[in-house]
Amino acid sequence: MLEGRLPGLDGWETSKKVRGQQNGGKTPIIVMISAHNRSFLSKNVEDRGRVLNGFLTKPVTLTMLLDAVADATAHIQGPNVDVDVFSEGAETLAGNTVLIVDDNQMHREVAKEFMVRNGAKILTASGGYEAISKVQNH
């Protein structure tokens, strides 16, 4: 999950570089969150599906985030799997590592807390270059 506007290397360029780092590893699921509407990505319409699995516009609610994760992972879980992400104690992200990229520390901490409660292992980065380094080293 990454912020659309980041210092140095924006979320779009970061996403493209992360996609290029796969080298036979697991394909990352990338959900971009931005304070700007979808027109922010309009210049990249043709590449959007190859670069992003989802896009959310701030303010992001818990329901929006859960829906984005469910939509982005639907191809992994398969269409017949019924996952109740609202069940108490549900570990909907168990076994997954999530990289949270945002230049705002409070946003990173809130997202991290939610993801950890849902079973994810967390990496954080404050910008695009740091995010790419985390992907390369993980």
C-alpha positions in Angstrom: 0.0 0.0 0.0 1.5 3.3 -1.0 0.7 6.9 -1.0 0.3 8.5 -4.5 2.3 11.6 -3.8 5.7 10.9 -2.3 8.8 13.0 -2.1 11.5 12.2 -4.6 9.9 9.3 -6.3 6.1 9.4 -6.5 3.8 6.4 -5.9 3.3 5.7 -9.6 7.0 5.5 -10.4 7.6 3.5 -7.2 4.9 1.0 -8.2 6.5 0.6 -11.7 9.9 0.0 -10.2 8.6 -2.5 -7.6 6.9 -4.4 -10.5 10.3 -4.5 -12.2 12.0 -6.0 -9.1 10.1 -9.2 -9.1 12.9 -11.4 -10.5 10.9 -14.6 -10.2 9.6 -13.8 -6.7 6.0 -13.5 -5.6 4.1 -10.9 -7.5 3.3 -8.0 -5.1 -0.2 -6.7 -4.8 0.0 -2.9 -5.0 -2.9 -0.7 -3.8 -2.3 3.1 -4.1 -3.9 5.5 -1.8 -4.1 9.2 -2.8 -5.7 12.4 -1.7 -6.3 13.0 -5.3 -9.1 11.5 -7.4 -8.7 8.9 -10.1 -8.0 11.6 -12.6 -4.5 11.7 -11.0 -3.9 8.4 -12.9 -5.8 9.3 -16.1 -2.5 9.8 -18.0 -1.6 6.2 -17.2 -4.9 4.5 -18.1 -3.3 1.9 -20.4 -0.7 0.9 -17.8 -2.8 1.1 -14.7 -3.9 -2.5 -14.7 -0.4 -3.7 -15.1 1.0 -1.5 -12.4 -1.7 -1.3 -9.7 -4.1 -3.8 -8.2 -6.2 -1.1 -6.6 -6.6 2.6 -6.0 -8.3 4.4 -3.1 -9.0 8.1 -2.6 -8.6 9.6 0.8 -10.2 9.6 3.3 -9.9 5.9 3.5 -12.2 4.0 5.8 -11.6 0.6 7.3 -14.3 -0.9 5.0 -12.7 0.7 1.9 -9.3 -0.8 2.9 -10.7 -4.3 3.6 -12.6 -4.2 0.2 -9.5 -3.1 -1.6 -7.5 -6.0 -0.1 -10.3 -8.5 -0.8 -10.5 -7.2 -4.4 -6.8 -7.3 -5.0 -6.4 -10.8 -3.6 -9.5 -12.3 -5.2 -7.5 -14.0 -7.9 -5.4 -15.7 -5.2 -8.2 -16.8 -3.0 -10.4 -18.0 -5.9 -14.0 -17.0 -6.5 -15.5 -19.7 -4.3 -13.7 -18.8 -1.1 -15.9 -17.0 1.4 -13.7 -14.9 3.7 -15.4 -13.0 6.5 -13.0 -10.2 7.0 -15.1 -8.8 9.8 -15.0 -11.9 12.0 -13.5 -11.2 15.4 -9.9 -12.4 15.4 -9.9 -13.0 11.7 -6.4 -13.0 10.3 -7.3 -12.0 6.8 -3.7 -11.1 5.9 -2.0 -13.9 7.8 1.2 -15.0 6.1 1.5 -11.9 3.9 4.0 -9.2 4.1 2.7 -5.7 3.6 4.9 -2.7 2.6 3.3 0.5 3.7 4.7 3.6 2.0 3.7 7.0 3.1 5.6 10.2 3.9 3.4 10.8 7.0 4.5 8.8 10.0 1.1 8.8 11.7 -0.5 7.4 8.5 2.1 4.6 8.4 1.5 3.8 12.1 -2.3 3.6 11.7 -2.1 1.4 8.7 0.5 -0.8 10.4 -1.6 -1.3 13.5 -4.6 -2.4 11.3 -2.5 -4.7 9.2 -0.8 -6.3 12.2 -4.2 -7.0 13.8 -5.2 -8.8 10.7 -2.1 -11.1 10.7 0.3 -9.3 8.3 4.0 -8.9 8.7 4.8 -5.2 8.1 7.6 -3.3 6.4 7.3 0.5 6.3 9.0 3.2 4.1 8.6 7.0 4.1 9.3 7.4 0.4 9.7 5.7 -3.0 13.5 5.1 -2.9 13.3 3.6 0.6 10.4 1.4 -0.6 12.4 0.0 -3.5 15.3 -0.7 -1.2 12.9 -2.6 1.2 11.6 -4.6 -1.8 15.1 -5.4 -3.0 16.3 -6.5 0.5 13.2 -8.5 1.6 
